Amino acid sequence: MNTLQGTYINLRALEPEDLKFLFQIENNESFWEVSHTQTPFSKFILKQYLENAHLDIYEAKQLRLAIKDNLSSNTIGMIDLFDFNPQHKRAGIGILIHPDYQQKGFASEALQLLINYSFTHLQLHQLYANITDDNTNSIRLFTKHDFKEIGVKKDWILTNKIYKNEILFQLINE
């Protein structure tokens, strides 16, 4: 699928061999704030998740894609559509890049590919992202791709006994 192929990365469906990467990412406590995770995942649970990852977005209401580095063929992150709502033609979007691959433009290319896919193939009207106000890298990434700040949820996320505001960003497909 050309829509999901970029210059430096490709987006692809999750495969059974992604279990090790998924286990590493999902159990990294530094990512729990953005994934709203509070407990670790077992390999057994993640294996079951991978076995059901083939479900259609209209059935599962989400789509998780692996981000593959074209040069090394390594899986370097994941990008998700979640809360998919075909009636209102919208979905949330989230992205996670392994720390070894951050700040190299991979997230930007992955986000652009998923935006194009969402508007072209899924015919969505809008995408949104929820980002804590201290996550300057994500704010910069999404605003670079024309997401607009449309609201702030005060004291929305509790992390390490500190409340953080969460900003809601939206991209409308004109």
KOLSE-192944 format. One record per residue: residue number from 0; x, y, z of N, C-alpha, C in turn. Coordinates in nm, 4 decimals, always signed. Each point is the difference from the previous one (the first is absolute). Layout:
// KOLSE-192944
FIGU    n      n_xx      n_yy      n_zz     ca_xx     ca_yy     ca_zz      c_xx      c_yy      c_zz
FIGU  NUM         X         Y         Z         X         Y         Z         X         Y         Z
...
This chain:
// KOLSE-192944
FIGU    n      n_xx      n_yy      n_zz     ca_xx     ca_yy     ca_zz      c_xx      c_yy      c_zz
FIGU    0   +0.0846   -0.1173   +0.0000   -0.0846   +0.1173   +0.0000   +0.0892   +0.1236   +0.0000
FIGU    1   -0.0027   +0.0754   -0.1064   +0.0855   +0.1172   -0.0157   -0.0289   +0.1091   +0.1015
FIGU    2   -0.1244   +0.0113   +0.0463   -0.0363   +0.1050   +0.0950   +0.0802   -0.0103   +0.1284
FIGU    3   +0.0391   -0.1195   +0.0381   +0.0695   -0.0204   +0.1269   +0.1508   -0.0144   -0.0171
FIGU    4   +0.0507   +0.0260   -0.1208   +0.1439   -0.0083   -0.0265   +0.0580   +0.1390   -0.0135
FIGU    5   +0.0988   +0.0280   +0.0837   +0.0647   +0.1292   -0.0045   +0.1429   -0.0114   -0.0490
FIGU    6   +0.0704   +0.1084   +0.0043   +0.1392   +0.0027   -0.0424   +0.0902   -0.0742   +0.0976
FIGU    7   -0.0203   +0.0246   +0.1289   +0.0885   -0.0567   +0.1026   -0.0654   -0.1081   +0.0841
FIGU    8   -0.1329   -0.0015   +0.0020   -0.0718   -0.1001   +0.0799   -0.1198   -0.0527   -0.0780
FIGU    9   -0.0496   -0.1139   +0.0452   -0.1258   -0.0563   -0.0478   -0.0872   -0.0287   +0.1206
FIGU   10   -0.1293   +0.0103   -0.0187   -0.0962   -0.0429   +0.1005   -0.0538   -0.1339   -0.0462
FIGU   11   -0.0059   -0.0945   +0.0923   -0.0485   -0.1328   -0.0370   -0.0827   -0.0587   +0.1136
FIGU   12   -0.0782   -0.1003   -0.0334   -0.0793   -0.0708   +0.1001   +0.0934   -0.0694   +0.0989
FIGU   13   -0.0493   -0.0174   +0.1211   +0.0785   -0.0717   +0.1004   +0.0144   -0.1464   -0.0392
FIGU   14   +0.1155   -0.0555   +0.0295   +0.0321   -0.1394   -0.0301   +0.0350   -0.0726   +0.1300
FIGU   15   -0.0081   -0.1347   +0.0008   +0.0380   -0.0745   +0.1204   +0.1419   +0.0306   +0.0482
FIGU   16   +0.0907   +0.0294   -0.0934   +0.1380   +0.0294   +0.0408   +0.0140   +0.1354   +0.0699
FIGU   17   -0.1078   +0.0781   +0.0073   +0.0021   +0.1268   +0.0732   -0.0198   -0.0188   +0.1502
FIGU   18   -0.0198   -0.1231   +0.0443   -0.0262   -0.0270   +0.1413   +0.1104   +0.0556   +0.0895
FIGU   19   +0.1247   -0.0234   -0.0336   +0.1111   +0.0464   +0.0837   +0.0001   +0.1526   +0.0103
FIGU   20   -0.0164   +0.0681   -0.1127   -0.0033   +0.1459   -0.0014   -0.1196   +0.0520   +0.0803
FIGU   21   -0.1166   -0.0580   -0.0228   -0.1212   +0.0406   +0.0702   +0.0150   -0.0193   +0.1507
FIGU   22   +0.0582   -0.1114   +0.0400   +0.0230   -0.0291   +0.1424   +0.0922   +0.1054   +0.0610
FIGU   23   +0.1052   +0.0352   -0.0731   +0.0963   +0.0998   +0.0484   -0.0667   +0.1372   +0.0152
FIGU   24   -0.0762   +0.0403   -0.0985   -0.0643   +0.1322   +0.0007   -0.1115   +0.0070   +0.1042
FIGU   25   -0.0885   -0.0984   -0.0008   -0.1161   +0.0036   +0.0893   +0.0391   -0.0101   +0.1473
FIGU   26   +0.1158   -0.0556   +0.0283   +0.0437   -0.0145   +0.1382   +0.1052   +0.1025   +0.0413
FIGU   27   +0.0230   +0.0986   -0.0836   +0.0917   +0.1088   +0.0327   -0.0809   +0.1074   +0.0741
FIGU   28   +0.0241   +0.0140   +0.1284   -0.0796   +0.0906   +0.0830   +0.0067   +0.1450   -0.0459
FIGU   29   +0.1053   +0.0380   -0.0690   +0.0093   +0.1387   -0.0463   -0.1051   +0.0318   -0.1071
FIGU   30   -0.0588   -0.1025   -0.0620   -0.1050   +0.0205   -0.1002   -0.1405   -0.0111   +0.0582
FIGU   31   -0.0116   -0.0425   +0.1237   -0.1318   -0.0266   +0.0564   -0.0883   +0.1235   +0.0075
FIGU   32   +0.0599   +0.1156   +0.0179   -0.0806   +0.1219   +0.0083   -0.0767   +0.0233   -0.1297
FIGU   33   +0.0664   -0.0163   -0.1131   -0.0663   +0.0264   -0.1280   -0.0929   -0.1132   -0.0418
FIGU   34   +0.0251   -0.1198   +0.0487   -0.0858   -0.1129   -0.0379   -0.1088   -0.0283   +0.1032
FIGU   35   -0.0001   +0.0758   +0.1086   -0.0968   -0.0181   +0.1084   +0.0057   -0.1415   +0.0571
FIGU   36   +0.1203   -0.0539   +0.0077   +0.0228   -0.1329   +0.0550   +0.0398   +0.0126   +0.1465
FIGU   37   -0.0445   -0.0941   +0.0822   +0.0360   +0.0019   +0.1412   +0.0643   -0.1302   +0.0466
FIGU   38   -0.0099   -0.1024   -0.0822   +0.0572   -0.1292   +0.0373   +0.0720   -0.0601   -0.1205
FIGU   39   +0.0988   -0.0844   +0.0255   +0.0716   -0.0626   -0.1119   -0.0880   -0.1010   -0.0730
FIGU   40   +0.0397   -0.0284   -0.1235   -0.0682   -0.0997   -0.0821   +0.0865   -0.1247   -0.0092
FIGU   41   -0.0635   -0.1148   +0.0071   +0.0729   -0.1258   -0.0178   +0.0181   -0.0280   -0.1488
FIGU   42   +0.0966   -0.0836   -0.0323   +0.0174   -0.0406   -0.1391   -0.1225   -0.0759   -0.0494
FIGU   43   -0.0620   -0.0760   +0.0893   -0.1207   -0.0750   -0.0352   -0.1106   +0.0946   -0.0466
FIGU   44   -0.0258   +0.1064   +0.0760   -0.1048   +0.0963   -0.0356   +0.0341   +0.0708   -0.1303
FIGU   45   +0.1258   +0.0395   -0.0147   +0.0414   +0.0682   -0.1229   -0.0071   -0.0930   -0.1207
FIGU   46   +0.0290   -0.1270   +0.0208   -0.0120   -0.0978   -0.1094   -0.1460   -0.0121   -0.0433
FIGU   47   -0.0905   -0.0019   +0.0969   -0.1430   -0.0041   -0.0331   -0.0414   +0.1264   -0.0763
FIGU   48   +0.0531   +0.1147   +0.0442   -0.0290   +0.1252   -0.0688   +0.0459   -0.0085   -0.1462
FIGU   49   +0.1210   -0.0488   -0.0220   +0.0522   -0.0128   -0.1362   -0.0849   -0.0957   -0.0841
FIGU   50   -0.0515   -0.1045   +0.0621   -0.0843   -0.0951   -0.0728   -0.1303   +0.0636   -0.0469
FIGU   51   -0.0428   +0.1064   +0.0684   -0.1240   +0.0685   -0.0372   +0.0251   +0.1327   -0.0719
FIGU   52   +0.1263   +0.0317   -0.0245   +0.0341   +0.1277   -0.0631   -0.0481   +0.0077   -0.1453
FIGU   53   -0.0394   -0.1117   -0.0559   -0.0471   -0.0024   -0.1381   -0.1437   +0.0509   -0.0136
FIGU   54   -0.0689   +0.0200   +0.1128   -0.1392   +0.0427   -0.0073   -0.0115   +0.1323   -0.0746
FIGU   55   -0.1038   +0.0120   -0.0784   -0.0267   +0.1187   -0.0789   -0.0230   +0.1200   +0.0926
FIGU   56   +0.0449   +0.1175   -0.0418   -0.0158   +0.1205   +0.0802   -0.1472   +0.0285   +0.0302
FIGU   57   -0.0901   -0.0390   -0.0877   -0.1422   +0.0227   +0.0229   -0.0530   -0.0912   +0.1105
FIGU   58   +0.0657   -0.1122   +0.0206   -0.0395   -0.0924   +0.1062   +0.0718   +0.0330   +0.1309
FIGU   59   +0.1302   +0.0210   -0.0061   +0.0806   +0.0215   +0.1202   -0.0049   +0.1447   +0.0494
FIGU   60   -0.0355   +0.0924   -0.0884   -0.0023   +0.1437   +0.0302   +0.1382   +0.0567   +0.0282
FIGU   61   +0.1021   -0.0712   -0.0419   +0.1374   +0.0479   +0.0120   +0.0865   -0.0684   -0.1044
FIGU   62   +0.1131   +0.0636   -0.0269   +0.0975   -0.0552   -0.0931   +0.1377   +0.0349   +0.0532
FIGU   63   +0.0799   -0.0998   +0.0255   +0.1376   +0.0218   +0.0436   +0.0912   -0.0521   -0.1099
FIGU   64   +0.0922   +0.0858   -0.0424   +0.0960   -0.0359   -0.1030   +0.1407   +0.0110   +0.0550
FIGU   65   +0.0860   -0.0906   -0.0437   +0.1418   +0.0067   +0.0345   +0.0671   +0.0996   -0.0934
FIGU   66   +0.0980   +0.0712   +0.0538   +0.0816   +0.0909   -0.0804   +0.1322   -0.0706   -0.0239
FIGU   67   +0.0311   -0.0252   -0.1278   +0.1212   -0.0737   -0.0368   +0.0985   +0.0948   -0.0672
FIGU   68   +0.1223   -0.0007   +0.0489   +0.1087   +0.0774   -0.0600   +0.0407   -0.0693   -0.1300
FIGU   69   -0.0063   +0.0694   -0.1119   +0.0333   -0.0601   -0.1299   +0.1463   -0.0410   -0.0103
FIGU   70   +0.0890   +0.0739   +0.0648   +0.1424   -0.0281   -0.0104   +0.0388   -0.1272   +0.0742
FIGU   71   -0.0439   -0.0113   +0.1259   +0.0392   -0.1156   +0.0824   -0.1047   -0.1106   +0.0025
FIGU   72   -0.1196   +0.0304   -0.0460   -0.1161   -0.0900   +0.0090   -0.0436   -0.0265   +0.1437
FIGU   73   +0.0486   +0.0801   +0.0953   -0.0401   -0.0141   +0.1405   -0.1357   +0.0647   +0.0230
FIGU   74   -0.0760   -0.0589   +0.0904   -0.1209   +0.0645   +0.0486   +0.0451   +0.1056   +0.0994
FIGU   75   -0.0370   +0.1258   -0.0256   +0.0501   +0.1098   +0.0828   -0.1095   +0.0710   +0.0782
FIGU   76   -0.1240   -0.0395   -0.0219   -0.1086   +0.0637   +0.0723   -0.1347   -0.0517   -0.0445
FIGU   77   -0.1038   +0.0657   +0.0506   -0.1371   -0.0357   -0.0343   -0.0805   +0.1276   -0.0149
FIGU   78   -0.0993   -0.0066   -0.0844   -0.0920   +0.1123   -0.0175   -0.1408   -0.0574   -0.0011
FIGU   79   -0.0896   +0.0682   +0.0685   -0.1346   -0.0535   +0.0214   -0.1075   +0.0969   -0.0444
FIGU   80   -0.1072   -0.0568   -0.0494   -0.1284   +0.0684   -0.0061   -0.0849   -0.0671   +0.1074
FIGU   81   -0.0634   +0.0800   +0.0845   -0.0833   -0.0562   +0.1070   -0.1312   +0.0775   +0.0074
FIGU   82   -0.0959   -0.0545   +0.0723   -0.1337   +0.0602   +0.0088   -0.0545   +0.0323   -0.1396
FIGU   83   +0.0259   -0.0905   -0.0928   -0.0471   +0.0167   -0.1376   -0.1520   +0.0068   +0.0004
FIGU   84   -0.0535   +0.1066   -0.0589   -0.1442   +0.0189   -0.0039   -0.0423   +0.0228   -0.1447
FIGU   85   -0.0447   -0.1061   -0.0686   -0.0365   +0.0145   -0.1411   -0.1237   +0.0874   -0.0217
FIGU   86   -0.0888   +0.0065   +0.0978   -0.1184   +0.0831   -0.0146   +0.0373   +0.1479   -0.0116
FIGU   87   +0.0900   +0.0442   +0.0871   +0.0401   +0.1406   +0.0008   +0.1309   +0.0238   -0.0749
FIGU   88   +0.0562   -0.1084   -0.0544   +0.1202   +0.0050   -0.0839   +0.1179   +0.0671   +0.0707
FIGU   89   +0.0332   -0.0550   +0.1189   +0.1129   +0.0527   +0.0761   +0.0702   -0.1121   +0.0745
FIGU   90   +0.1231   +0.0295   +0.0395   +0.0783   -0.0939   +0.0808   +0.1082   +0.0767   +0.0733
FIGU   91   +0.0402   -0.0558   +0.1133   +0.1157   +0.0517   +0.0714   +0.1251   -0.0599   -0.0610
FIGU   92   +0.1106   +0.0671   +0.0205   +0.1262   -0.0474   -0.0556   +0.1069   +0.0104   +0.1075
FIGU   93   +0.0821   -0.1029   +0.0079   +0.1112   -0.0016   +0.0945   +0.1215   -0.0619   -0.0653
FIGU   94   +0.1162   +0.0411   +0.0459   +0.1242   -0.0494   -0.0600   +0.1038   -0.0182   +0.1096
FIGU   95   +0.0801   -0.1047   -0.0159   +0.1084   -0.0256   +0.0931   +0.1201   -0.0489   -0.0802
FIGU   96   +0.1118   +0.0662   +0.0196   +0.1252   -0.0372   -0.0656   +0.0974   -0.0457   +0.1083
FIGU   97   +0.0664   -0.1122   -0.0230   +0.1008   -0.0486   +0.0946   +0.1035   +0.1106   +0.0215
FIGU   98   +0.0451   +0.0209   +0.1242   +0.0960   +0.1085   +0.0290   +0.1242   +0.0011   -0.0892
FIGU   99   +0.0474   -0.1156   -0.0433   +0.1196   -0.0056   -0.0860   -0.0225   +0.0646   -0.1368
FIGU  100   -0.1259   +0.0175   -0.0384   -0.0326   +0.0506   -0.1337   -0.0697   +0.1363   +0.0023
FIGU  101   -0.0111   +0.0607   +0.1175   -0.0665   +0.1296   +0.0094   +0.0881   +0.1113   -0.0542
FIGU  102   -0.0648   +0.1090   -0.0368   +0.0663   +0.1216   -0.0498   +0.0729   -0.0223   -0.1333
FIGU  103   -0.0525   -0.0922   -0.0815   +0.0612   -0.0283   -0.1305   -0.0982   +0.0181   -0.1148
FIGU  104   -0.1195   +0.0527   +0.0299   -0.0992   +0.0248   -0.1039   -0.0931   -0.1172   -0.0276
FIGU  105   +0.0211   -0.1127   +0.0673   -0.0840   -0.1174   -0.0260   -0.1449   +0.0231   +0.0434
FIGU  106   -0.0191   +0.0641   +0.1145   -0.1364   +0.0253   +0.0488   -0.0758   +0.0903   -0.0966
FIGU  107   +0.0674   +0.1004   -0.0524   -0.0646   +0.0925   -0.0925   -0.0446   -0.0721   -0.1272
FIGU  108   +0.0874   -0.0837   -0.0542   -0.0372   -0.0729   -0.1214   -0.1128   -0.0985   +0.0280
FIGU  109   +0.0059   -0.0683   +0.1142   -0.1052   -0.0954   +0.0358   -0.1342   +0.0709   +0.0176
FIGU  110   +0.0026   +0.1147   +0.0669   -0.1234   +0.0746   +0.0205   -0.0592   +0.0449   -0.1329
FIGU  111   +0.0832   +0.0496   -0.0911   -0.0506   +0.0440   -0.1298   -0.0593   -0.1169   -0.0789
FIGU  112   +0.0650   -0.1151   +0.0050   -0.0538   -0.1172   -0.0691   -0.1361   -0.0401   +0.0560
FIGU  113   -0.0138   +0.0024   +0.1340   -0.1267   -0.0411   +0.0590   -0.1093   +0.1045   -0.0241
FIGU  114   +0.0356   +0.1267   -0.0005   -0.0975   +0.1037   -0.0352   -0.0520   -0.0246   -0.1413
FIGU  115   +0.0910   -0.0194   -0.0948   -0.0405   -0.0251   -0.1391   -0.0883   -0.1237   -0.0107
FIGU  116   +0.0391   -0.1079   +0.0672   -0.0784   -0.1237   -0.0011   -0.1404   +0.0246   +0.0574
FIGU  117   -0.0057   +0.0707   +0.1122   -0.1276   +0.0235   +0.0682   -0.0958   +0.0817   -0.0850
FIGU  118   +0.0515   +0.1031   -0.0659   -0.0854   +0.0860   -0.0798   -0.0327   -0.0614   -0.1360
FIGU  119   +0.0932   -0.0777   -0.0557   -0.0205   -0.0583   -0.1323   -0.0786   -0.1308   +0.0057
FIGU  120   +0.0484   -0.0961   +0.0768   -0.0609   -0.1339   -0.0007   -0.1160   -0.0147   +0.0983
FIGU  121   +0.0110   +0.0637   +0.1157   -0.1080   -0.0111   +0.0987   -0.1005   +0.1142   -0.0137
FIGU  122   +0.0340   +0.0980   -0.0824   -0.0846   +0.1155   -0.0266   -0.0454   +0.0698   +0.1282
FIGU  123   +0.0954   +0.0128   +0.0948   -0.0315   +0.0680   +0.1245   -0.0082   +0.1502   -0.0234
FIGU  124   -0.0798   +0.0632   +0.0816   -0.0149   +0.1458   -0.0041   +0.0977   +0.0674   +0.0964
FIGU  125   +0.0332   -0.0715   +0.1091   +0.0895   +0.0614   +0.0966   +0.0788   -0.1018   +0.0796
FIGU  126   +0.1175   +0.0442   +0.0423   +0.0865   -0.0745   +0.0902   +0.0256   +0.0880   +0.1210
FIGU  127   +0.0227   -0.0645   +0.1146   +0.0320   +0.0787   +0.1188   +0.1101   -0.0697   +0.0793
FIGU  128   +0.0671   +0.0788   +0.0836   +0.1059   -0.0524   +0.0856   -0.0109   +0.0667   +0.1362
FIGU  129   +0.0243   -0.0778   +0.1044   +0.0026   +0.0490   +0.1375   +0.1453   +0.0001   +0.0461
FIGU  130   +0.0524   +0.1173   +0.0362   +0.1416   +0.0123   +0.0334   +0.0142   +0.0808   +0.1282
FIGU  131   +0.0781   -0.0505   +0.0963   +0.0228   +0.0777   +0.1219   +0.0786   +0.1256   -0.0341
FIGU  132   -0.0257   +0.1053   +0.0754   +0.0580   +0.1300   -0.0348   +0.1512   +0.0070   +0.0184
FIGU  133   +0.0595   -0.0991   +0.0656   +0.1462   -0.0016   +0.0138   +0.0692   -0.0849   -0.1073
FIGU  134   -0.0775   -0.0619   -0.0890   +0.0567   -0.0843   -0.1052   +0.0259   +0.0866   -0.1241
FIGU  135   +0.1044   +0.0811   +0.0094   +0.0272   +0.0980   -0.1058   +0.0346   -0.0653   -0.1331
FIGU  136   +0.0652   -0.1160   +0.0025   +0.0329   -0.0668   -0.1266   -0.1264   -0.0418   -0.0751
FIGU  137   -0.0976   -0.0559   +0.0711   -0.1251   -0.0403   -0.0656   -0.0806   +0.1206   -0.0447
FIGU  138   -0.0019   +0.1046   +0.0810   -0.0716   +0.1216   -0.0400   +0.0605   +0.0553   -0.1285
FIGU  139   +0.1313   +0.0058   -0.0055   +0.0690   +0.0498   -0.1197   -0.0309   -0.0890   -0.1204
FIGU  140   +0.0015   -0.1320   +0.0201   -0.0282   -0.0945   -0.1091   -0.1401   +0.0218   -0.0567
FIGU  141   -0.0992   +0.0033   +0.0855   -0.1378   +0.0098   -0.0489   -0.0303   +0.1378   -0.0580
FIGU  142   +0.0527   +0.1061   +0.0595   -0.0244   +0.1328   -0.0576   +0.0713   +0.0158   -0.1343
FIGU  143   +0.1137   -0.0672   -0.0168   +0.0700   +0.0015   -0.1295   -0.0897   -0.0572   -0.1103
FIGU  144   -0.0871   -0.0923   +0.0390   -0.0905   -0.0642   -0.0961   -0.1398   +0.0630   +0.0037
FIGU  145   -0.0050   +0.1251   +0.0428   -0.1211   +0.0835   -0.0059   -0.1102   -0.0382   +0.0979
FIGU  146   +0.0311   -0.0796   +0.1029   -0.0972   -0.0221   +0.1063   -0.0115   +0.1309   +0.0779
FIGU  147   -0.1222   +0.0378   +0.0346   -0.0265   +0.1239   +0.0732   -0.0415   -0.0328   +0.1431
FIGU  148   +0.0502   +0.0791   +0.0928   -0.0426   -0.0127   +0.1392   -0.1425   +0.0512   +0.0113
FIGU  149   -0.0889   -0.0847   +0.0537   -0.1400   +0.0419   +0.0095   -0.0517   +0.0012   +0.1431
FIGU  150   +0.0815   -0.0452   +0.0943   -0.0450   +0.0024   +0.1385   +0.1030   -0.0597   +0.0937
FIGU  151   -0.0187   +0.0313   +0.1283   +0.0893   -0.0521   +0.1032   -0.0856   -0.0657   +0.1081
FIGU  152   +0.0355   -0.1224   +0.0342   -0.0648   -0.0705   +0.1102   +0.0899   +0.0194   +0.1220
FIGU  153   -0.0451   +0.0786   +0.0954   +0.0801   +0.0360   +0.1179   +0.0152   -0.1193   +0.0937
FIGU  154   +0.1229   -0.0168   +0.0515   +0.0294   -0.1055   +0.0995   -0.0533   -0.1358   -0.0438
FIGU  155   +0.0183   -0.0333   -0.1259   -0.0612   -0.1189   -0.0608   +0.0782   -0.1275   +0.0277
FIGU  156   +0.1313   +0.0083   +0.0033   +0.0855   -0.1173   +0.0145   +0.0746   +0.0087   +0.1329
FIGU  157   -0.0110   -0.1044   +0.0814   +0.0732   -0.0069   +0.1265   +0.1203   -0.0916   -0.0193
FIGU  158   +0.1193   +0.0579   +0.0147   +0.1248   -0.0749   -0.0150   +0.0936   +0.0364   +0.1139
FIGU  159   +0.0455   -0.1011   +0.0723   +0.0931   +0.0227   +0.1114   -0.0518   +0.1080   +0.0948
FIGU  160   -0.1288   -0.0083   +0.0336   -0.0650   +0.0907   +0.0956   -0.0092   +0.1444   -0.0493
FIGU  161   +0.0170   +0.0194   -0.1306   -0.0100   +0.1329   -0.0599   -0.1063   -0.0046   -0.1092
FIGU  162   -0.0901   +0.0968   +0.0030   -0.1007   +0.0103   -0.1046   +0.0564   +0.0795   -0.1176
FIGU  163   -0.0292   -0.0472   -0.1192   +0.0426   +0.0676   -0.1221   -0.1221   +0.0343   -0.0835
FIGU  164   +0.0090   +0.1116   -0.0698   -0.1042   +0.0367   -0.0960   +0.0206   -0.0798   -0.1277
FIGU  165   -0.1095   -0.0325   -0.0653   +0.0064   -0.0686   -0.1286   -0.0635   +0.0904   -0.1051
FIGU  166   +0.0746   +0.0218   -0.1073   -0.0476   +0.0855   -0.1083   -0.0632   -0.0874   -0.1084
FIGU  167   -0.1131   +0.0435   -0.0496   -0.0674   -0.0698   -0.1092   +0.0330   +0.0710   -0.1306
FIGU  168   +0.0596   -0.0757   -0.0925   +0.0339   +0.0508   -0.1331   -0.0897   -0.0675   -0.1024
FIGU  169   -0.0331   +0.0727   -0.1056   -0.0919   -0.0513   -0.1009   +0.0487   +0.0399   -0.1394
FIGU  170   -0.0161   -0.0929   -0.0928   +0.0283   +0.0269   -0.1404   -0.1265   -0.0330   -0.0799
FIGU  171   -0.0543   +0.1000   -0.0668   -0.1199   -0.0175   -0.0817   +0.0435   -0.0192   -0.1450
FIGU  172   -0.0590   -0.0999   -0.0643   +0.0249   -0.0248   -0.1419   -0.0921   +0.0920   -0.0790
FIGU  173   +0.0580   +0.1063   -0.0521   -0.0813   +0.0993   -0.0729   -0.0325   -0.0572   -0.1345
